[in-house]
């Protein structure tokens, strides 16, 4: 407590010498100050106790794996898009609260397809996506099929039909449940505790568009409320995505 203690803990360096050479040294200093305590006695802490202290692969390790497998450098203009996809997907996949589903898969595949639709080396488009999937430990065939199947299921349905299926929640989605409906029911059933990700938001936008929903403030709020997720986050992620696509279109021209 107090500014003096804060400076002792957070100081990155003293003069030219780093204060902490590594995480072990950092932890020892924290322990000496009495700032590390036992896990909280809460349902959340008990639920994720098995993950406490386990090593987690870093973003830099995932990015390194990607570039190690590449045969040729990424075209400069698309460099940021690759890093963004790798980082966003990595942070979701390594989180203990995250649960993979077809909506996430659809968002992941859609982002790549949309941003790399005009990649100047068409023959490398598929291998580039494969390298991204390999770096994230995702099966390229599985994630692609799940995304395509999700769109195929939704196309031809109306918004009302889809919402009726989602809200007809028996609470028992087994192996036979349609993946899109099962994923959206699970999100709704979590009642605000669903671990939302940006790629899930993009996947949801694709689902909405495919069943004829116009993407605007009203429709985004309607679906966010129906699924019991943050309207502000969903609206922000969709808005950022649409703005990025507009910039990409201008760059392509």
N, C-alpha and C positions, 0 to 999 in steps of 0.2 A: 504494500500500500504506500501511496505517496510518490511524488515525482522522483525522489532519489532511487527508490527500489525499481521503479519503472525503467529508469535509465540503466540500471545495472543489468536488468534482464534483457532489454530490447536493443542495447547498444551493439551495433554490428562490428565495431572495431575500435581500437584505442591506438591512435597514431597510425603507424604503418602496419601494426600487428593485429590480426583478427582476434577478437575476444574469444570466439568459439571456433575450434578447429573442426568440429563435427557435432552431430546430434547428441552423442553420448556426453560430451563435455557440456553441451547446452542443458541437457537434462540434469546433470549433477549440480549445476549452478541453480537451476530452478528448485531442485530438492532441498538444497542448502537454505534457500529462502523460505521453505515451508509452503510452497505454492502448489505442490502436487499432492492430491488426496486420493483416497480410494474411490472407485466408481460410485456414482450416485445410486441410491436405493430406489430406483424408479422402474416402471415397466419398460421404458425405452432402453435404459442401461442394461437391464437383464436380457432383453430381447437380442441385443447386439453384443453381449459380453463375449461370445466366442470369437469375435473379430478383433477384440482389443489387443493391441500390441503386435498384430500380424503385419508382415511387410506388405506394402502396397507398391506396385510398379508405378513409376513416375511418368509424367507426360513426356519428358525428354527421352526416356527409354523407349517409349512407343514410337516417337518420331525417329529416333535412331534406327530402330528396326525397319521402319518404312524406307528410309533413304538407303539402307544397306541392301535392300532387295531391288532397288530401281536399276534399270539398265541405262537410262538416260536421264539427265536433269529435267525437272518439271519446267515447262515454259514459264518464264518470269511472271507474267501477268496472273497466272493461276496459282502461284506459290502461296499466297495468303489464303486462298480457298482451301487448299490441301491442308495447311496447318490448322485452319479453323475446324474442318471436319474431323481431323485426328484428335484435336484437343477436346472438342465438345463431346464426341463419342467416348473417348477415353475416360473423362471425368464421370460420365454416367456409368460406364461398365465396371469401374473399380469401386463404386460406392455400394456399401452393404445394403442400403435401403432400396437400391434399384432392382426392378424386375423387368427383364426383357420381354417384349411382346411384339405382335405384328405391326402395331401402330408406330412403334419406335423404328422397326425395320423399314417400314414404308417411308418414314421421314428421312432416315439415313440414306436409302437408295435414291429417293427423289432429289435430295440436296445435291448428290453427286451428279445425277443425270441432268439436272437443270443447269448447274454451274459449268459442266464440262460438255454441254451439247455441241459447242462449236470449237472444241479443243483443236488447235491447228495440226495435231498429229493424230488423225482418226484411228490409225492402226494401233496406237498406244493407249487408247481410251480404256479398253477392257483390262489390259495388264496393269494400268495405273490403279484402277479400282480394286483389282485383286491384291495389289501391294498394300493398299489401305486396309482392306479386310484382314489380311495376314498379320499386319502390325497390331491389329486390335483383337486378334484371336477370334475373328468371326468367319464363319463358313460362307464364302462368296455365293455358292450355289443356293444354300438354304435361305440366306437373307434376301437374295434377289427373287427367289420363288415366292417367299412369303409376301414380299411387297407387291409383286404382280398379282398374286391370288387375292390379296386384300382389295386392290382396285377392281379386279374382275368381279368380285362379289358385290361391291357397292354399286357399280355401274348398272343403270336400269332401274334402281330403286329410287323412291322419292324420299325426301327428308322425313316426312311424317312416318313412312314405313320403317325407316331405319331407327328413328327415335322410339317408335312403339316396340320394336324388338329389344332395344337396349333397356327400356323401362320395364319390360316384362321379365323382371329378374327373379328367378326362383331361388337364387343363392346357392345353386348347385351346378356350376359349370364344369362338367366332366370332360373327358378326352374327346367326346363326340360334339361338344359345343363348337359352333362356328368361331374361328379365331378372332375375327374382327369384333363380333358381338361380345365374346368372352372377355376380350381385352378392355373394351369400353365399359362393360358391366363391372369388371374388377376395379376400374378407376372410380366409377360412381359409388361402388360399395365401400370404398376406402373412406368416404365421407370427409374429404379434405386432407387426408393423410397420405394420399398417393404421392409417390416421389416423381413429380413432374420434371420432364427434361425438355429442352428446346427442340430436340428431334421428334419427341412425341407430339409437340405442338405443331410442327410442320406436317407430320403424318396425319394429324387430325384435320388440318386445313385441307389436305389432299382428299381425305374422306368426304369432307363437307362439300368441296367443289365437285367431286365425282357424282354426288347425288343431287346436284343442281342447286346447291346453296350459294347465294351471292355472298362473298366475303366482305362484310362491313361490320361496323360497331355493334349493330343490333344482333346480327347472327352470331358473332363471336361471343357476345355476352350470353346469348341464349344457350349455346352449347357449353360454355364454361360453367354456367349455373347448373345445367342438366347433369354434367359430369362431376360437379362439385370440386372444380379446380380453380386456381386463381385467374380471374378474368384479366387482371392487369398484366400478368406475365404472359398469358396466351396472346393478348392483343399486342403487347410489345414485341414478342417473338415473330408473330405474323407480319407486323409492320416493318420490322427490321429486314425480314426475308424479302418482302415485296420491294423494299427500297434497294436492296442489294441486286435483285433481279433487274430493276430498272437501270441501275448503273452498268450492269453487265451488258444489257441490250445496247446501251449507248456506246460502250467500248467495242462491241462486235461491229456496229455500224462504222 
